[in-house]
Amino acid sequence: MSFLQFNFWLFLFILISAYYFLPKKLQWVCLLSGSYVFYIFAGIKLTGYIICTTLSVWIGTVLISKLNDKKEKELIEKREALTPQDKKNIKIIAKKKQRIIFWCVLLINFGILGFLKYFNFLSENITGLFNFATKNGIEPFKLGLLLPLGISFYTFQSMGYLIDVYNGKYKAEKNLFKFALFVSFFPQIVQGPINRFDKLANQLYEPHKFDLKKFEYGLQLILWGLFKKMIIADRAIAVVNEVFNHYDKYGGGITIFGVLFYSLQQYADFSGGIDVAMGIAELFGINMSINFKRPYFSTSLSEFWRRWHITLGSWMRDYIFYPLALTKRMSKIAKAANKHIGRRAGKIIPVAISNMVVFLVVGIWHGPYWHYVAWGLYNGIIIAFSAILEPFYLWLRGITKVNTECFSYHLFRILRTFFIVNLGWYFDRASSLKASLYMLNNTIMNFNINQLMDGTILKLGLKEFDFNVLFVATVVLIVVSVMQEMGIKIRTFLSEQNLIFRWIVLYVLIFAIIYFDATATNLQGGFMYAQF
């Protein structure tokens, strides 16, 4: 059941009606039931995976919390009889038991995710290396594995909760079914955001009155997300697929054209899907974590990734970057760099290494292909070297007397970042690392500007009418984004208008989506991150 199917909206209407008509103390039960109905429709055979994650994490965190409570109780009750060494031993024993539970749960869940996503990839590469070394022609052993809907998102969200409980940020949720709702809350399942327990859980469990203003806000966000997905992304993907699937047919000019369309398609698809998810949550009175903040207005690659898929970035920062950057090994590297290279190097090198590891993990998370690994390393290396070369940039700006406070310099930094990001999309979207490198070489060595002028563009899968619709819709997207970047709150502005005007805006969006979706050609449905 997809956000783009009629049966989903029928399901949502029934669920919302039940949610607000049932006694308020049963609202969270209604959400839990609805979430599992949604997930079962996505594939009943795969429901066991989310149940396994829910049970393993809930049992593990409850045991961790109980061990902590037992330790605290023992320290309080026997405080007068215990020596400092006794107290230390009690803490060590409790922590050791907690650590065993923690690692078991972590390995079970990341093991399932890793097996489903990467078994065939590893089998292929190991067999390839064996064949290369032995000159044999053995076929790799592959399994017909299916990825459950949203497995990466609910696994990351659950593991974040596990780590927080283990670190003592908060106690474990004792009610299994309430925790099950946190894991399976259906709007976030399709493609995020990756929510934190302390920000979402209370909203899920507390009662909600019907709020017309919040309901309108939710509808506006849903329609805006569908506009981006169905009017922009589903048109742009036709060009993207043609250029990337037949990259050897076109020169560098068309390749760049395809990459720019991929940039548009990916943003409209992913952010549109997140808008729909967040809008649906708002219909129930629930606010999920913001996941996009107009990343193409970023002035550096680091800022871009702080604005793009914000919840994944913050997850990587809190659970991989900081734990890695603060390890004893990194401390030794920092001291060695500080001693032999300089104090600044001692600060930057551990950060640079940790950034590269994070982006390598993000690249691998995207999929079991070498071009994703290359894409992750590309971003990690650029961010790392940008930090290392920062003194040189400051020196260069100083001697050239560039005015860094003016609009033109700000625009230059935005365009520079846009160029760097789009260069990375070659590795992200191409079908293989070989294809990525071919397209890059083709862009530089065989630009072929004639293909941009001779009508080739109109043979890339879209009719002229669809190109016109896409152009107008993209202009609307840019105008709205500029207004938001300037601090104008569109939904607040609409909420201040008369009721009739607000609903006219909603109906215009509804009929525009229906009409332009119905008149489009070669559209391809489904959200691109749904199987992550």
ChimeraX attribute file (.defattr): number of C-alpha atoms within 10 A of each C-alpha:
attribute: neighborCount
match mode: 1-to-1
recipient: residues
	/A:1	17
	/A:2	16
	/A:3	19
	/A:4	16
	/A:5	11
	/A:6	11
	/A:7	12
	/A:8	15
	/A:9	14
	/A:10	10
	/A:11	14
	/A:12	17
	/A:13	12
	/A:14	12
	/A:15	18
	/A:16	19
	/A:17	10
	/A:18	16
	/A:19	23
	/A:20	17
	/A:21	12
	/A:22	13
	/A:23	10
	/A:24	16
	/A:25	12
	/A:26	17
	/A:27	22
	/A:28	20
	/A:29	18
	/A:30	18
	/A:31	23
	/A:32	23
	/A:33	16
	/A:34	23
	/A:35	20
	/A:36	20
	/A:37	15
	/A:38	22
	/A:39	23
	/A:40	15
	/A:41	13
	/A:42	16
	/A:43	13
	/A:44	13
	/A:45	10
	/A:46	16
	/A:47	16
	/A:48	13
	/A:49	18
	/A:50	22
	/A:51	15
	/A:52	14
	/A:53	23
	/A:54	24
	/A:55	17
	/A:56	18
	/A:57	29
	/A:58	24
	/A:59	16
	/A:60	24
	/A:61	26
	/A:62	19
	/A:63	17
	/A:64	27
	/A:65	20
	/A:66	16
	/A:67	18
	/A:68	20
	/A:69	14
	/A:70	14
	/A:71	18
	/A:72	14
	/A:73	12
	/A:74	14
	/A:75	18
	/A:76	11
	/A:77	10
	/A:78	11
	/A:79	13
	/A:80	8
	/A:81	10
	/A:82	15
	/A:83	11
	/A:84	9
	/A:85	9
	/A:86	13
	/A:87	16
	/A:88	12
	/A:89	12
	/A:90	17
	/A:91	16
	/A:92	13
	/A:93	13
	/A:94	18
	/A:95	17
	/A:96	12
	/A:97	14
	/A:98	21
	/A:99	14
	/A:100	13
	/A:101	19
	/A:102	21
	/A:103	14
	/A:104	14
	/A:105	22
	/A:106	21
	/A:107	12
	/A:108	15
	/A:109	23
	/A:110	16
	/A:111	12
	/A:112	17
	/A:113	20
	/A:114	15
	/A:115	14
	/A:116	17
	/A:117	22
	/A:118	18
	/A:119	16
	/A:120	18
	/A:121	17
	/A:122	17
	/A:123	15
	/A:124	16
	/A:125	12
	/A:126	13
	/A:127	18
	/A:128	18
	/A:129	11
	/A:130	14
	/A:131	15
	/A:132	11
	/A:133	9
	/A:134	10
	/A:135	10
	/A:136	11
	/A:137	11
	/A:138	11
	/A:139	11
	/A:140	16
	/A:141	11
	/A:142	12
	/A:143	10
	/A:144	6
	/A:145	12
	/A:146	10
	/A:147	15
	/A:148	22
	/A:149	22
	/A:150	21
	/A:151	24
	/A:152	25
	/A:153	24
	/A:154	26
	/A:155	23
	/A:156	21
	/A:157	22
	/A:158	27
	/A:159	21
	/A:160	20
	/A:161	24
	/A:162	24
	/A:163	17
	/A:164	19
	/A:165	21
	/A:166	22
	/A:167	11
	/A:168	13
	/A:169	11
	/A:170	13
	/A:171	17
	/A:172	24
	/A:173	18
	/A:174	13
	/A:175	10
	/A:176	14
	/A:177	16
	/A:178	18
	/A:179	23
	/A:180	21
	/A:181	23
	/A:182	25
	/A:183	28
	/A:184	24
	/A:185	21
	/A:186	22
	/A:187	21
	/A:188	24
	/A:189	24
	/A:190	26
	/A:191	24
	/A:192	28
	/A:193	26
	/A:194	27
	/A:195	26
	/A:196	18
	/A:197	22
	/A:198	12
	/A:199	12
	/A:200	15
	/A:201	18
	/A:202	13
	/A:203	18
	/A:204	24
	/A:205	19
	/A:206	14
	/A:207	17
	/A:208	17
	/A:209	10
	/A:210	14
	/A:211	13
	/A:212	10
	/A:213	11
	/A:214	18
	/A:215	18
	/A:216	20
	/A:217	19
	/A:218	26
	/A:219	19
	/A:220	24
	/A:221	22
	/A:222	25
	/A:223	20
	/A:224	23
	/A:225	24
	/A:226	26
	/A:227	26
	/A:228	28
	/A:229	29
	/A:230	26
	/A:231	27
	/A:232	29
	/A:233	30
	/A:234	26
	/A:235	26
	/A:236	29
	/A:237	24
	/A:238	21
	/A:239	25
	/A:240	27
	/A:241	18
	/A:242	17
	/A:243	26
	/A:244	22
	/A:245	14
	/A:246	12
	/A:247	21
	/A:248	14
	/A:249	11
	/A:250	20
	/A:251	22
	/A:252	23
	/A:253	18
	/A:254	24
	/A:255	26
	/A:256	20
	/A:257	16
	/A:258	25
	/A:259	23
	/A:260	19
	/A:261	22
	/A:262	26
	/A:263	20
	/A:264	18
	/A:265	24
	/A:266	24
	/A:267	21
	/A:268	25
	/A:269	27
	/A:270	24
	/A:271	24
	/A:272	26
	/A:273	31
	/A:274	27
	/A:275	26
	/A:276	27
	/A:277	25
	/A:278	26
	/A:279	28
	/A:280	25
	/A:281	21
	/A:282	21
	/A:283	22
	/A:284	24
	/A:285	19
	/A:286	19
	/A:287	18
	/A:288	21
	/A:289	15
	/A:290	16
	/A:291	24
	/A:292	21
	/A:293	18
	/A:294	17
	/A:295	21
	/A:296	20
	/A:297	20
	/A:298	23
	/A:299	19
	/A:300	21
	/A:301	23
	/A:302	18
	/A:303	15
	/A:304	22
	/A:305	18
	/A:306	19
	/A:307	20
	/A:308	20
	/A:309	21
	/A:310	20
	/A:311	21
	/A:312	21
	/A:313	19
	/A:314	16
	/A:315	18
	/A:316	20
	/A:317	17
	/A:318	14
	/A:319	16
	/A:320	16
	/A:321	21
	/A:322	14
	/A:323	12
	/A:324	21
	/A:325	20
	/A:326	13
	/A:327	12
	/A:328	10
	/A:329	12
	/A:330	18
	/A:331	16
	/A:332	13
	/A:333	17
	/A:334	22
	/A:335	18
	/A:336	15
	/A:337	19
	/A:338	17
	/A:339	12
	/A:340	10
	/A:341	11
	/A:342	13
	/A:343	14
	/A:344	13
	/A:345	21
	/A:346	21
	/A:347	17
	/A:348	18
	/A:349	21
	/A:350	24
	/A:351	22
	/A:352	22
	/A:353	17
	/A:354	23
	/A:355	27
	/A:356	22
	/A:357	19
	/A:358	23
	/A:359	24
	/A:360	21
	/A:361	17
	/A:362	21
	/A:363	24
	/A:364	21
	/A:365	19
	/A:366	18
	/A:367	16
	/A:368	17
	/A:369	18
	/A:370	18
	/A:371	25
	/A:372	27
	/A:373	22
	/A:374	20
	/A:375	25
	/A:376	25
	/A:377	23
	/A:378	20
	/A:379	23
	/A:380	25
	/A:381	18
	/A:382	17
	/A:383	19
	/A:384	20
	/A:385	13
	/A:386	17
	/A:387	17
	/A:388	18
	/A:389	10
	/A:390	11
	/A:391	12
	/A:392	11
	/A:393	12
	/A:394	10
	/A:395	11
	/A:396	12
	/A:397	13
	/A:398	11
	/A:399	8
	/A:400	8
	/A:401	9
	/A:402	11
	/A:403	12
	/A:404	11
	/A:405	8
	/A:406	9
	/A:407	10
	/A:408	11
	/A:409	14
	/A:410	16
	/A:411	14
	/A:412	12
	/A:413	18
	/A:414	20
	/A:415	17
	/A:416	15
	/A:417	22
	/A:418	22
	/A:419	13
	/A:420	16
	/A:421	19
	/A:422	16
	/A:423	17
	/A:424	20
	/A:425	19
	/A:426	26
	/A:427	25
	/A:428	24
	/A:429	22
	/A:430	23
	/A:431	17
	/A:432	16
	/A:433	20
	/A:434	12
	/A:435	20
	/A:436	23
	/A:437	15
	/A:438	15
	/A:439	26
	/A:440	17
	/A:441	13
	/A:442	20
	/A:443	18
	/A:444	12
	/A:445	11
	/A:446	15
	/A:447	18
	/A:448	17
	/A:449	12
	/A:450	12
	/A:451	15
	/A:452	16
	/A:453	9
	/A:454	9
	/A:455	10
	/A:456	12
	/A:457	18
	/A:458	13
	/A:459	11
	/A:460	16
	/A:461	21
	/A:462	22
	/A:463	15
	/A:464	12
	/A:465	12
	/A:466	21
	/A:467	17
	/A:468	12
	/A:469	16
	/A:470	20
	/A:471	13
	/A:472	14
	/A:473	16
	/A:474	18
	/A:475	12
	/A:476	13
	/A:477	16
	/A:478	13
	/A:479	12
	/A:480	15
	/A:481	18
	/A:482	14
	/A:483	12
	/A:484	14
	/A:485	13
	/A:486	9
	/A:487	9
	/A:488	13
	/A:489	12
	/A:490	13
	/A:491	14
	/A:492	10
	/A:493	10
	/A:494	17
	/A:495	15
	/A:496	10
	/A:497	11
	/A:498	9
	/A:499	10
	/A:500	9
	/A:501	13
	/A:502	17
	/A:503	15
	/A:504	11
	/A:505	12
	/A:506	17
	/A:507	13
	/A:508	11
	/A:509	17
	/A:510	16
	/A:511	11
	/A:512	14
	/A:513	19
	/A:514	15
	/A:515	12
	/A:516	16
	/A:517	18
	/A:518	11
	/A:519	10
	/A:520	17
	/A:521	16
	/A:522	14
	/A:523	18
	/A:524	13
	/A:525	14
	/A:526	16
	/A:527	21
	/A:528	14
	/A:529	18
	/A:530	20
	/A:531	17
	/A:532	19
